[in-house]
Amino acid sequence: MLPKTERFKQGARETLADPVIQESMEAVYNGFHTNRQSAGQATEGWDAQRDRGRAIKEHTIANLDYYLEMLTDKVDANGGNVFFAEDTAAATEYILDLARARDVKTVIKSKSMVSEEMSLAHEMEAVGIEAVETDLGEYIIQLAGEAPYHIIAPAIHKSQDQVAEMFAETTGTDPGQTPEELTTTARGMLRETFQRADMSVTGVNFAVAESGSIVLVTNEGNGRMCTSIPRVHVAVMGMEKIVPSMQDLGMMLRILIRSATGQRISSYVTMVNGPRRDEEEDGPEEFHLVIVDNGRMRLLADPNLREALYCLRCGACLNACPVYRKVGGHSYGWVYPGPIGAVVSPVLSGLKQAKDLPFASSLCGACREACPVRIDIPNMLLHLRHQVVEGPREVRSVGRVERLVWKAWRFGNMKPGRFRTGGKIANLLGRPFARGGTFRRVPPPLSGWTRSRDLPLPASTPFRDRFKKRRSRGRG
Ligand code: SF4
């Protein structure tokens, strides 16, 4: 079977033919996208705030080693432990060892994209530890055995009927339950799990270097339950999630939440400052922060791709993207879908296996426009496309014939004379194969072009010649 990131075209075709998903994806645009636009318009100095947010990320990523050291010292001073993991295997091993050492039977998870990179829930189940997602969307896709479909709305592709049926199959509830009833059912089941969990694993929206605080943004309160009930709390973060100060945090929360859901502030913003102190009633006995690299150093080292580390994972670029809204999240084949996924996945999971992703874009620029920190995604996609075509042999993924075809195309388009002559030759050679002025099907490697559209035959008299003729007749 092909690695999932190599199934982009197949996945996209399947999604386009699925009316339920196509209808569900309307919500991405009509909900999140329009809410973000309204929130931006209603916020005074919105563009200046985005500029400030970008400046904070630029500064932090340029001084990442300094701030990571500061964060480590502060978490240490707060009574927590910090573990740097070079890859997901190291991070997983650390967490599983910890769970075994503390005799953990049940782990509750709050939304974490990095733990998706690690397939942590599967790894835990494999060694006999029960791992339960507590974000409702994540819980639904865990029941379905699927990966998240959207960065902030993991089950956006599921219809109400599908969720009701799934709950009925797994929990024996009535398949005709309303959304409110489904939520109540999930709440009841999760509450019981919260109470018996020994350990929690959460993501990190921001880590504040100057205080060692871990910040979680949620709308369901599950993050707060996860960080206060179990005796061990493990927070897992990509190394880019750091902000220097509390003042910077205020700015970043403002632009993240408005860009993600259009809210002024999410229902819960939880800050964790290490394990429970002696005088405190709630909180874990132990706090561990796992900081994961897993290919991020490669992004940091490449000046053309470094900006990807500015990402706040708000999902705005997905909602704005005309490609994502049609091909859906699973077509991208890995943890991160949409425009930012098309940049991050090839670098973190391997360009050769994800060679179609940089091409999954019309380069319209809607993602850059929507991004709260103005990440230049189209430019990074072009850079990756260049690597796929012209990069080192180990990442190059375009066949010799296709390269030759595009080289000839480029040569033909470099000079007006060549373009004119090339068009005339193509018209002469193509005439016997064209029907009604178009080619219905062309041979590989360009066959993909005519799979869902026609290719026009180059005109016998190009526009340039017709225009000249009209002008000489005095009608121009
Ligand atoms: S690239 Fe920008 S818009 Fe897309 S998820 Fe990241 S921060 Fe949000």
Residues whose N, C-alpha, C, O or C-beta is under 5 A from the ligand:
A	BS01	SF4	Y310 C311 L312 R313 C314 G315 A316 C317 I340 C367 A370 C371 P372 I375
